Amino acid sequence: MNTTREDIRNIAIIAHVDHGKTTLVDELLKQSGVFRENQEVQERVMDSNDIERERGITILSKNTAVQYKDVKINIIDTPGHADFGGEVERVLKMVNGVVLVVDAFEGTMPQTKFVLMKALALDLPVIVCINKIDRPEARPNEVIDEVLELFMDLDASDEQLECPFVFASARNGYAKLDLNDEGKDMVPLFETILDYIPGPSGDPDANTQVLISTIDYNEYVGRIGVGKVDNGVIKVNQDAVVVNHHEPGKQTKVRISKLYEFDGLNKTDVTEASVGSIVAISGISDIHIGDTICAPESPEAIPFQKISEPTIAMNFIVNDSPLAGQEGKYVTSRHIRERLYRELNTDVSLRVEDTDSPDSLKVSGRGELHLSVLIENMRREGYEFAVSKAEVLYKEDEHGKKLEPMEIAYVDVPDEFTGAVISKLQQRKGELQNMGSIAGGYTRIEFRIPSRGLIGYRGDFMTDTKGNGIINTIFDGYDTYRGDIDYRATGSLIAFEDGESVTYGLFSAQDRGTLFIGPGEKVYSGMVIGQCARAEDIELNVCKKKHLTNTRSSSADEALTLTPPRILSLEQALDFIDTDELLEVTPKSLRIRKRILDPTLRKRTAFKLKQQNSN
């Protein structure tokens, strides 16, 4: 018989990037007494990974639990970024309600719509938390209307439309139910969670059923499955069977060796857990997201939606440049292969495949950000490798027509740059869907555009809007191929010989375009050292020193002034490279190079390619 547990609430915190989810969870942890009075707590304690902390984004969903009165509230902090949308979809299966966080100034954004749609489809009750009401430009009343409109657009039921609104400033640690109240602490939010979100229900006397919704990985114990006990009780040393809704043939016998529950930021050992508890299970080496752990007498899988397919791929290649192996610790194909396959333990949206060459692996992911985070992580761990330009993954329909992934791009730009942005997106095969003005002299434009049209666009976008534009994209299925796109209108400046760059050589090179390097840097033949001002590639000798004669002194060099080089970040370099180029990634450097370093061979290949295309 199904019973509801009143001593547990399972909730997910969902929102668009940077609307304050993680800061909100911090406050709930602090005010529920998880930290000791004198304990030093870093900000955004849930973002445990360096890249998450630096970029201020959450990449992996995190579990935590707080105690309020006699109720244990299991909280899952989810990513807000579209590339990590796979994470959000899965964790919603573990919870009985969501807290939707919306910025009191920005209002509803594309990801707000995406995560809310998933929550409403699962019939989950929603508490709307309008955060950052302490911002001087906050407009909470208008944002309430925007949220209700969004609910209506998504065909919410009458009960869902009756959702409670809580106003908060996570940074200042208070929440209130009425804008005119004085905010003291987070109690109004805690109380709303207890009142509005039901406890988990299930049959405690039935056979065990636990659906694994996320995977954690730890070097010491291997894979750890995290999921909710849907029915029955799970105990340490119990025999069980692992089955999967999408793989009817799968039946693996296992033994539960370790069981944990979440308490604050820690996992605590437990001997058993019953209906509604969120548990972590270690000791099952081959556990995957979507698996159900059941009692051997009645192996029945819990239905689970398939994980979204990757839309973009790039090759990870062993670095073979003249400077290879000088800066990295792990450089061989074995190292790179092992590291990429290890990433599959925790990242379900990633695919890794072998190619014809033993030195190259094809890695597919959900978007440029998804793959750039992986590249950055590997760099920091001491890996050295090269990557190719990101390319989208095409499909064919039943009539053999080529289909490509499409995205909806929501762009907020200052009014004066609207024209430039629209014309660039139209050149990249985008179709304007909607346009309207929003507060503060900004225009919001909505485009439907092929995913490949967005590759390499962010750099241009920042230049075109003088850094004041915001662009957010969301995957919108596959559609017919839209024709060829010219990615880059300019060519590359290429180093002519191996050596070290000198001021004299760079001074004559800077008239040809924008340089990416300064003096005293190692270069090699075929390395890209800048962006040409014209549409062609130009080879230059930047190692050229001035010949000294009786009438010339070397000190004359000091009078030459160089324009500071444009130092590219990882994302900018991935955006910049063309299909015949690679990005060499080492723990210390990022170098762009031509795929074929030898100039004669490069010209021959380009000529052959041109002939093939004209035929």
C-alpha positions, 0 to 999 in steps of 0.5 A, a space after each residue: 500500500 502506498 504511503 507518504 513520508 512526511 519527514 522528507 521533502 525532495 526538491 530540485 532548484 532550477 533556473 537560468 544561468 546566473 539567476 542565483 540558484 547556487 547562492 540560494 542553496 548556500 543560504 539554506 545550508 547556512 541557516 539550517 545549521 549545517 555549518 558550525 558557528 565558527 566554520 569558514 565557508 567559501 561562497 557558492 560552496 556547491 560549485 566544487 570544481 575549479 572551472 565552476 567557481 571561475 566561470 560562476 556556472 554549475 556544470 554537475 548537479 549536486 546533492 545536499 540535504 538540510 534539516 528544518 524542524 523535523 523534516 529532512 529536505 534533500 536539495 539538488 542544485 542543477 546546472 542552468 546551461 543548455 549544454 548541461 540540460 541532460 543533467 536537469 532532465 534526469 534529476 527531476 525524476 528524483 524529486 517531488 517538486 521544484 523551486 524555480 529561481 528567476 532573477 528580479 531584473 532579467 525575468 524569464 529567460 530561455 533556460 527558465 522556459 526549458 527547465 520549467 517545461 520539463 518540470 510541468 511535463 512531470 506534473 511537479 508542483 512549482 514554487 517560484 522564487 524571485 531572487 535578487 530583489 535587492 538589485 537597484 533595477 529589480 522589477 519583481 511585479 513585472 517578473 511575476 506577470 512574465 512567469 505567469 505568462 510563461 506558465 500559460 504558454 506551457 499549458 500549465 494546469 490550474 493547480 500549477 498556475 496557483 503556485 506560491 511566489 517567494 521573494 528573496 535576496 539569496 546574497 543577503 540571506 532573506 526571503 519573504 512572501 510579501 514585498 512589503 514585509 521586512 526580510 529577516 531570514 530564509 524561514 518563509 522559503 523553508 515553510 513554503 517548501 514544507 506546505 506546498 511540496 508533498 512528501 515522497 510516496 511509495 510502498 514500503 512493503 513492496 519489493 525494492 526499486 531504486 532508479 539511478 538518476 545521476 552517477 558520481 565517480 570516486 577514484 577509491 570506490 569507482 562509480 557511485 549511483 545516486 537515486 531515489 528509493 521508489 518502493 520497498 527498502 534497500 539494505 547493505 549486503 542485500 542481493 539485487 538485480 540491475 535492469 534498464 527500461 531501454 535495454 530489456 535484455 539487461 539483468 545483472 546480479 549485484 550485492 549492495 556493499 555500501 549505502 550512503 545518505 546525504 547530510 549537509 555536504 557530506 555522505 553518511 553511511 547507513 545500513 538501510 533506507 526506505 521509500 523516498 530517501 535519496 541514496 548513494 550506492 557504491 560497489 556496483 562497477 557497471 552502474 549507469 544512469 537509468 538503471 533500476 536496482 530491484 529485488 531479485 524476485 521481481 525485477 521491474 525497470 522504472 521507465 526513464 527518458 532517453 538521454 539527449 543525443 550529442 549535436 556537435 563533435 571534434 577530434 582529439 588528436 595526439 600533438 605532433 607539432 615541433 614543440 610537442 611533449 615539452 609542456 605536458 605530462 600526459 601526451 600519448 594516445 594511450 593517456 588521452 584515450 584513458 582520460 576520455 573514457 574515464 570522463 564517460 563514467 560521469 558525463 552521460 551526454 558525451 560520446 567517444 569513438 575511435 577513428 581510422 587513425 590510432 592517434 585521433 579520437 572523435 568526441 561528441 557533446 551537447 555544444 561548444 561549452 560542453 566540450 570546452 569545459 572538458 578540454 580545460 579540465 584536461 589541460 589543468 590535469 597536465 594533458 597535451 593534445 590537439 583538437 580540430 574545429 567543432 563540426 555538427 552531427 548530421 542525420 538523414 530522414 527516411 527519404 535520404 534528406 540531410 538534416 542538421 541540428 537547429 537552435 533557438 538563439 535569444 539575443 538581448 542587445 543595446 538598440 544601436 547594435 540590433 542591425 549589425 547582429 541581425 545581418 550577421 545571424 542572417 548571413 549564418 542562415 538564421 531566420 528572425 522569429 521575433 523581436 521586441 524592446 525590453 527595459 533599459 534601451 535593449 532589444 530582444 531578438 529571437 532567431 532560429 539558426 543551424 547549430 553550425 551557424 553559431 560555431 565561432 559566432 560568440 567572438 564576433 557577437 561580443 565585438 559587434 555589441 561592444 561586449 554589452 550583448 547577451 546571447 542564450 541558445 537552446 537546442 530545437 531539434 533537427 531540420 533540413 540542411 540550410 546550405 553552406 555557411 562561410 565561417 570566416 571572412 579573413 585568412 591566417 598569418 602563418 609563421 614561415 620558419 621555426 625559431 623565436 619571434 623578435 620585435 623586428 620581424 613582428 613589427 613588419 608583420 603587424 601591418 598585415 593583420 592582428 597578431 596573436 603573439 608577442 616577441 620572445 615566443 617559440 614559433 614553428 613553420 605552419 603555426 598561425 600567429 595572427 589573423 590576416 586583414 584580408 581573405 587569404 593566408 599569408 606566410 611571414 618570417 617573424 624570426 627575422 633579425 635586422 642585419 647589423 652594419 657599421 652604420 646601424 646599431 642594434 639599439 635602433 630596434 628599441 624604437 619600434 613600437 608593437 601593437 599589443 597582441 590579441 591573446 585568445 582564450 580557449 573559447 576564442 581560439 576554438 571559435 577562430 580555427 578553420 577546418 584546415 587548422 588545429 588548436 594545440 592545447 598544453 597546460 601552459 599554452 594554446 597555439 593555433 596551427 595549420 593541420 598540414 605544417 609543410 607549406 608546399 604540401 599544404 598548397 598542393 592539398 588546398 589546390 586538389 580540394 579546390 579542383 574537387 569542389 569545382 567538379 
